[in-house]
Amino acid sequence: MIDSLEAARALSDIEDVTKRVRQSQIYRLSSLMMILWGVLVFAGNLVTYLAPYYADKAWLSLYVLGLAGSVVLGATEKARSGVRSFDLRALLAFVMFFAFGFFVEAIGHFGPREMGAFWPVYFMLFYGLAGLWFGAAFTVFGLCVTALTLVGYLFIGAAFPLWMAFVNGGGLVLGGLWMRRG
């Protein structure tokens, strides 16, 4: 028979394990999505640098591929773990996120360079916010990419899209691989 203190400790241990498992699931799905989006962002920035005429079409295609891939990854994760981690609400959040970004882009009359800085900083805002709920790694990652984006915007000339391929696309891939260790 256990006393109330031992029962409270046992319940606390169970709660701690549950939190760690949930965070591990969040990091697993996030890492896969970061790698997916990182590869797509890298490709988009390379197209922007090498063939700017096709940049608009390339980015729109990459956004569609990224959204579709995110839905597939979420469904796969649900089938694997039984935990709903990317559902209709998450898809709608993505759509609203992009809709707001496109709205700001339209009223802001951004040039290509400004858009090249806006989208990564906009995305990283949400990584930073996610860190408040899901772990500091998200916030650190968001702040690092934002800082490097601003450095590139201010100090890198015509090679800015190439800089962003490595900073944003490569950063997402590296961040995703780093999160897989957790």
Secondary structure as GFF3:
##gff-version 3
##sequence-region A 1 182
A	DSSP	alpha_helix	4	50	.	.	.	ID=ss1
A	DSSP	three_ten_helix	52	54	.	.	.	ID=ss2
A	DSSP	alpha_helix	55	81	.	.	.	ID=ss3
A	DSSP	alpha_helix	88	108	.	.	.	ID=ss4
A	DSSP	alpha_helix	112	134	.	.	.	ID=ss5
A	DSSP	alpha_helix	136	155	.	.	.	ID=ss6
A	DSSP	alpha_helix	160	164	.	.	.	ID=ss7
A	DSSP	pi_helix	165	170	.	.	.	ID=ss8
A	DSSP	alpha_helix	171	180	.	.	.	ID=ss9
###
